[in-house]
Amino acid sequence: MSTDIENLFKDKVIGHPAGLFVIFFTEMWERFSFYGMRILLVLFLTAPIISDNPGWDWPREHALSLIGTYGALLYLTPIVGGWLADKFTGYKWAVIIGCFIMMLGHAAMVFETPWSLYLGLALLIIGTGFFKPNMTSMISEMYKGKESKKDGAYTIYYMGVNAGAFFGMMLCGYLAENIGWSYGFGLAGIFMLLGLIQFWLAKDLFGQIGERPTKIHEVELPQNINEESPKAHIRDDDAEKLNPFTTLDKILIVLSSLGGLLYLFNDPLSIIGDVDLLPFSIGDMNGSNVTILVALALFLFLIISRISRYSKIVRDRIIAVSVFGVFTVFFFAAFEQSLGSMTLFARDYTERALTGNSATIFKIIDLILTVVPLAIITWVLYLLFKKTYKKIPYSNIILALTFVFLWYVVFYKVNNEFSKDATEVPASWFGILNSFFIITLAPFFSRWWESKYNPSAAMKYGIGLILLGLGFGILVFGTMGIPQGAKTASVSMIFLILAYLFHTMGELCISPVGLSYLSKLVPGRMIGFMFGIWYLAIAIGQKSAGKMGGMIDKITEEHSLSTFFLIFTLVPAAVGLVSMVLNPVLKRLMHGVR
């Protein structure tokens, strides 16, 4: 293994091994496909049947119920996928399997039938489970013994993540909204296929890295809302000796997991397909709500019983992590409106038609946003080719052809836009703002965290949640003139742009905190268990986002659109203030960990 690591570091690109950039481009194409498809989903499902680009005309509640379940499962399957890679496949083959399954999922969605949609989403969930936790596991293995360079490696990796999300939402969204939904879904699938082939042809470059399962259970700790960071190591036998899972623990895990999964599947099935897996009720509560409340109660009992068996310091620190986990649920329930209700707001309530100077300015800005980052990444491709053209020539050829195709799509988009006097900004275009603001603002926040003014974890959570609430507050102000029950409006796009800016600043306050502190506060022997709980918190937030976003029509009809966004203003801000008030208590619970 050490020989493979040294061989990788012989061929460097921008001071890092060439293998890192193979991973960079594989992740870029996967995120391109993932976000390119996801930004389209709510637009496609809710688009009118009678229109120039007909969709399925689903009620918004139905679409967001399905998307909420989809988002939640995306954060649960990686727990299983990481375990399978550790025990059986190894990281390299897990990535290849995940890419292949996701490619099939994207291909299925091109057909735009109910069965192909559900099959496609299921394959994407399974494929993400294999792919998501194991790409960064390979990076961690590559940098064993070279930890001082690992932070830089993850920074480069995250640039690939955000670049893929940026171009995926921009280009898949443009084709889908201007030509047809199948073109957007198809483009996502094409890049997933090319990413799979590129990684497959380059796999021998890594030698034995990621090839064999290890005896140490390794868990990736994500450090932003979507991605992963350096891993922690635990030995399963050590965990068992120090706090073994009792028979009751295992029963509680099974029952709470079963209840949670039944709720996740039953919610969209009962709403969309009138198929109720839980056909009973207790009082005014239907079977679905009863089941999830019982599952949460059992899970809460499991957590409390396990925490009580640790020493005082460990117990206090786990309680602090659990409190941050609750804050994380509230954060994601609001933040994930970006791919749900905020995308619908962009389509139905935002003035996107531009003429004259406004259209020209937008076209120039859009051109710069598209071409400059793509030119920089193409230059990185050239550097990679110079170092590896003899070792992985076929992978480089596929990668070059992928970029030629990407440049062609960009040229088509730009040429088509500049040939028109007026322009209509695609609703999906606003989704790229989060990635753009992350790339531009991350260095400033990084410097803040490294300065003497670095806030505590609770204060960062408080600031992040309040900024998130302020972003929705801007939308409240922008929608005050929209009458009750209105289905369309023409609000200035500046409100949506500013909302994304504040949301991204909130994300940058919170995303580096959660699992970073988990890795510091939780003993290595139980990091795997707490990692699973943390992903569960994100999954709950994802599903909550879908349920709450699905209330947009009901609240708009009974009150107003401003009232809908006011909920997302007040709740995160209130939770943020609670986090700040609890700062002294949480500091004591953390027992000196900073």
N, C-alpha and C positions, 0 to 999 in steps of 0.2 A: 504493500500500500504506500509506504513512504517513498519507494522508488517511483511509483506512478505520480505522486504529488510533485516530486522534484522534476520529473519529465515535463509535467504540465507547466511548471514555472520557468522552463527554459525558453519557451516561446511566449513573449509578453506583448500585450497590446495595452497601451496607456498604463503601463506599470503593473498589469494584472495578467494572469495566465489566459491564453487564447480560449481555453475551455470555458471560462466565465462568460465569454461573449457568445459562445454557442448556446449556453443556457439563456443569456440575455435575449437573443433573437427568438429562441423557442418560446420563452415566456411572453415576449412581445406579440408573437402571432397568436398565442393562446388567449391573451387578454384582448387582442384585436377582435377575435372571434366572439369571445364571451360577452364583452360589453357592446360590441356591434349588434349582437342578437338581442341582448337584454334591453337596450334602449328602445328597440323596435316593438317589443312584446306588447306593452300596454297600448301603444299607438295602433298596432295592427288589430288587437282584439276589440278595441272600442271604436275603430273607424267605421263610419256609416257604410251600409251595403250599397246604397245609391249615392255614388260619388265617382270622381275621376279615378280614384285609387281605392276601390272598395275593400273594407275589412270585414270583420264578423259582426260588428254592431252589438257587441256585448254590453250590458250595463257595467258601469265602472266598478260597482261593488263586486261583480262576478270576476272581472279581470284582475282586480287587486287582491281578491281572495286567493286566486290561483298563483299569482306572482308572490304573495306572502309565503305560501307553503313552499314554493320553489326556492325562494331565498333562504328560508329556514333550513331546508334539507341540504342546501349547498354548504352549510356550516356544520352539519352533522356527519355527512359521509366521509369527510377527511379524517375524522377520528378513527373510523374503520379502515380507511385506505392507508393511513400511516402505520397502523398495526399490521396490516397484511404485508406491507413493504418490509417492515422490520422482521417479520417472522418467515416470510416465504419468498417474495419476488425480488427483493432488493430495490433500491431507489430508481436505478436506471430503467429497469423493465417496468416498474410501476408508472413512470412517466410515459413510456411508450404505449403501454396499455391504456392509460388515461387519455392520451392524445387520440388514439384510434377510436375509442368509444365516443369521445366528444365529437370527432369528425363525423361519425355515423349519426349522432344526434343532430348536428347542423344540417346534414344531408336530408334527414327525415323532415325537417321543418320547411324545406323548400316546397313541399307538396301542398301545404296550406289546407290540410284536412284535419278534422278533430283527432283521429287516431294517430296521424303522423305528428301532430303537435304534441300530444301527450307522450308518445314514444320518444320524440326528440328531447323533450324536457327530462324524461326519466334517464335517457342515455347521458345527457349533459350532467345530471346530478351524480350519476355513478362515475363518469369519467373524471369529474372534478375531484371526487373522493380519492381517486388514485393519483391525480396530477398535483393537486394543491399542496399537500404537505411534503412532497418528496423532491420537488425542484430545489428548494432551499436546503434540504438535507444533503444534496450533492455538493452544494456550495460549502456547507459546513465541513464535509469530509475533505474537500479540496484544500481547505485552509487549516487543516490540523497541523499544529506546530508553527503556524504563521498567523496567530490571532491578531497581531498588530495591524494586519492588512484587511482584516475581515470587515471592519466598519466601511471601508472604502468599497469593498466588493458588494456589500448589500446596498450601498448607495447607488452603484452602477445598476445593480439588479432592479431596484425600484424605479430607476429611470426607464428601464425596459417595460416594467409594469404600466407606468403612467403613459408612456409613448404608445403602447398597444391600445390602451383604453381610449386615448385621445383620437388616434387615427381610426379605430374601429367605429366609435360613435359618430365621428364626422363622415366617414365614407360610406359605411353601411347605411347610416341614416339618410344620407343624401340620395343614394340609389333607390332605397326603399320608398322614400316619400316622393321622389320625382319620376321614377320609372315604374316601380312595382315592388311589393313586399318580397316576392320570391328573389328578386335581385339582391336585396339587402341580406336576406337569410343565406342566399347562395354565396355571396362574397365572403361572409363569415366562415362558411364551410370550406371554401377554397383555401383561405389562408390557414385554417386549422390543418388541412391536408398537407399543405406545403411545409408548415412547421413540423409536422410529424415526420415527413420524409427527410427534412434537413437534419433533425436530431438523430433519426435512425442511421443515416449515413455517417454521422460524426461520432457515434457512440464509442467506437474503438479508441478515439482520442483520449478517453478517460481511463483506459486500462481497467483495473479492478475497482476503481472508485464507483460506489453505488451498485456494484455487481452482486454482492453477497449479503444476506442478512447478518446482522451482528448479534452478539450475545447481550449487548447493552441495549436497553429500550430507549430509543432516542425520540424526543418530542420537539417539534418545531414551535417556537413561540412567536406568533405574529406580532408585529409592532405597528402596523397600521390597519385600517379597517378591513382590508382585503387580503393582505399578504403576510409573509412570514419572516422571521429573523432568526438569530442564532439559537441553537438548540440547547436543551439541558439534558443531562444523562441520569438515568436511574437504573438501578438493578432491581428487577422484579422481586427477587428473593429477599433483598434488603427491605423493600417496602412491606412485604408480607410479614417479616419477623417483627418489624417495629410497630406496625398497626395493621394486622391482618384483616382482610375482608371476611366478616362473619357470614354465616348462612343467611341471617336476617338481612345483612347489607346487600347480599347478592339478590335476594328476593325483592328487596325494595328497588334496586337498580332495574331489574327486569320489569316489575310492575309499573314503575314511573315511566320507563322508556316506552313500554307498550301503550300506556295511556296517552303519552305525548304524541306518539306516531299516529294513533287512532284519531286524535283530534286534528293533527295536521292534514291527514288524508280526508277525513270526514267533512271538514269545513268547506273546501271547494266542491266536493262531491255532492253534498246536500244542497248547496246553494245553486250550483250550475247544472248538475245532472239529476237533481231530485232523487239521489240515492243516499239513504241514511244508514250508515253503518252502526249508529247508536240510537236505535228507535225507541227511546224511553225518555221520561222526564221525571223530575222531582220538584214538586211545587211549580214555580214559574220558570225553572231552569230546564233547558232541553238536555238531552243526553250528552251532546258535545261539550257543553259548558260544565256539566257535572263531572265528566271524565277528566277534563283538563285540570279542574280544581282539585280533584282527588289525587291526580298524578303529581301536581305541584306540592300538595300536602305531604305525600309520601316522600318526595324528593327532599323537601325541607327537613323532614324528620331524619332522613339518611344523613344529610349534611351536618345537622346539629349533633347527632349521635357520634359521627366520626370525629368531628372537631373536639367533642368533649373528652375523647380518649388520648389527646395529645397533651404535652406539657404546657404550662401557662404561656410561655413566650410564643411557642409555635401556635398555640390556640389563638392568642391575641392577633398574631400576624395573619392567620387564615381568616379571622373575622374581618380584618381590614380589607383583605382581598375580596371577600364576599360582598362587603359594602360597595366597593368599586364595581363589582359585577352588577349589582342592582342599578347603579348609576349608568352603566354601560347599556343596559336594557332600555332605559329612557332615552339615551343618546341615539341609539340606532332606530328606535321607534319613530323618532322625528327625522333624523338625518336621511334615512332611506326613502323618505318622500320624494327624493330627487329623481328616482326612476319610476315613480308612481304618480302621485297627485301633482307634483311640480311639472312633470312632463306633460300631463293633461292640461295644466294651467298654461304651459307654453303654447300648446296647440290651439286651445279653445278661447283663451282669455287674453292673449298677448298680441299686440300689434306687430306682426312680422313682415308685412309688406312695406318695402322701402323703395323710394323713387328719388331721382335727382341726385343731389350731393350726398344724401344719406346712403343711398344705394352704392354710390362710388366709394365712399369711405369704408363701408362694410366690406365690399369686395376686396379692397386693398388690405384691410386688416386680416380678413380671412385668408388671403393669398400669403401674407407674411407668416401667419400662424401655421399654415400648412407646409409651405415650401422650406422655410428656414430649419425647423426641427428635422424634417425628412432629409435635407441636405447634410446636416450634422451626422445623422445616423448612417447615411450612405457612406460618409467618410470613414466612420468606424468599421463598416463592412469592408472597405478597401484595405484598412489596416489589418483586419483579420485575415483577409485573403493573402496578403503579402507574407504573413507568418505561417499560414497553414495550407497553402495551395498544394503542397506535395503530400501532406499527411491526410487531408480530407478533401480531395479535389471535387468529388461528386457532391458532397454536402455544400461546398462553396458555390458550385454551379447552380444547384437548386436555390440557394439563398440569393444568388445574383438574379436568377430568373424571377424570383418572388419580388425583388425590388424593382425590376423592370416593369412587372405587372402593376405594382403599387404606384410607381411613377405614372404609368399610363392612366390609371383610375384618377389620380390627382390631376393630371393634364386634362382629362375629359371633364372633370368637375369645374376646374378653373376656366377652361375655354368656354364651357357651356354658360357659366355665370357671366362672364365678361361680354358674351354675345347678346345679352339682354339689356335693355335700358333700365328696367326695374328688376327687383329681385325679391323673393320671399324667403326669409330665413327658415330653414327646416326646424321643426319643433325639437328634433333630436340634437340639433346643433348646440343647444344650451347645456347638454350633458357633458360636453368637452370642457366646460369652464372649470369644473372641479379639478381635473387633471392639470389643466393649464395653471391654475392658481397654486396647486401643490408644488409644481416644478419651480415656479417663480418665487413663492414665499417660503418654502422649506429652509433655504439657507439662512434667512433672517430669524426664523424660529429656532433653528439649531444654535445660532449664536446666542440667542436669548437663554436657552437652556444651559449653555456652557458658561454664562456670565455669573457674577455674584448675585444677580437679581433672579436667579432660577427659582420659581415658586415650588412649593411642596406639591405632592401628588394631589391632595384634596383641592388645593387652590387651582391647579391646572384643570382638574375636572370641572370646578366651579366656573372658571373663566370660559372653558370650552362650551359648556352647556348654555351659559348666558349669551355667548356669541351666536350659538345656534338659534336661540330664541330671538335674538335681535334680527337675524336674517329673516325669520318668519314675520317679525314685526314690520319689516320693510314691505313685505307682501300685504300685510294687513292695511297699511297706509295706502298702498297702491290700488287696493281693491275696494276701498270705502265707497267709491262712486258706483259700484256695480249693484244693480237692484236685486232684491230678494228673488231667488229662483232662476236667475239668468243662466242660460246655457252657453252663451258666448259674450265676449267683450273685446275691447281693444286697448288694453293697458300697455303703457310704454315698457319696452323690453329692459330699460335701465333698472327697473325694480327687480326683475328676475336675475339680472347680472349681479346686482349688489347683494341679493339674497345668497347666491352661490359663493360670492366672495366671503361673506360672514360665516357661512357654513363651513367653508374650507379652512378658515382661520380657527374655527371651533374644532374641526377634525385634527388640525395640526397640534392643538393643545392636548387632545385626548389620545389620539392614536399612538404616540410614542410611550404613553404612560402605562396603560393597563397591564399588558403582558410583560412589559419591562419590569414593573414592580412585582408582578407575580413571580418572575424568575428570581427576584431578590428576596422576597418575603417567604416563599414556600420552600421547605426542605426538599432537596433533590429527590428524596425517596418517594415523594408524593406529587411531584410536578406533573406526572402524566394524568393523574386523577383530576387535579385542579385545572389542567389544560382543557380536559374534556368539559368541565363545568363552565369554563370561560367561553368555549365555543357554543355551549348550550345557551349561555346568556345572550350571545350575539344572535343565535337562531331565534330565541324568544323575541328579541328586538325586531328581527326581520319580519316575523309573522305578525307582530303587533303593528308594524308599519303598514302592512297590507290591510289588516282589519280596520285600522283607524283611517287610512287613506280611502278605503272603500265607503266611508261615511260621507264623502264630499257632497254627493248629490242630496242626501237626506238633510244634512245640515244647511246646505245652500238653499234648499226649498223651504225649510222651516225658519231659517234665520237669514244668513247671508254668507257669501264666500269669505268675507272678512272675519266672520265668526269662526269659520273653519280654521283659517290660518291663525286666529287669535289663540285657539287651543294649543297649537304647536309653539306659540310665543310664550304663553304663561307657564305651561308645564315644565319645559326644559329650564327656563329661567328660575322657576321656583326650586327645582331639584338642584340647580347650580348653586343657589343661595344656601340650601341645606348642606351641600358639600363644603362650602366655605365655613359655615357655622360649626360643622363637625371637625374642622381642621385640627384643633387641639386634641380632640379625642382620638382621631385617627393617627396623629403623630405618636401619641402614647401607645396605641395598639401596635404600631410598627416597631417599637423598641429600638430606635436609633437608625433604622434603615432609611436611607435617603435616595 
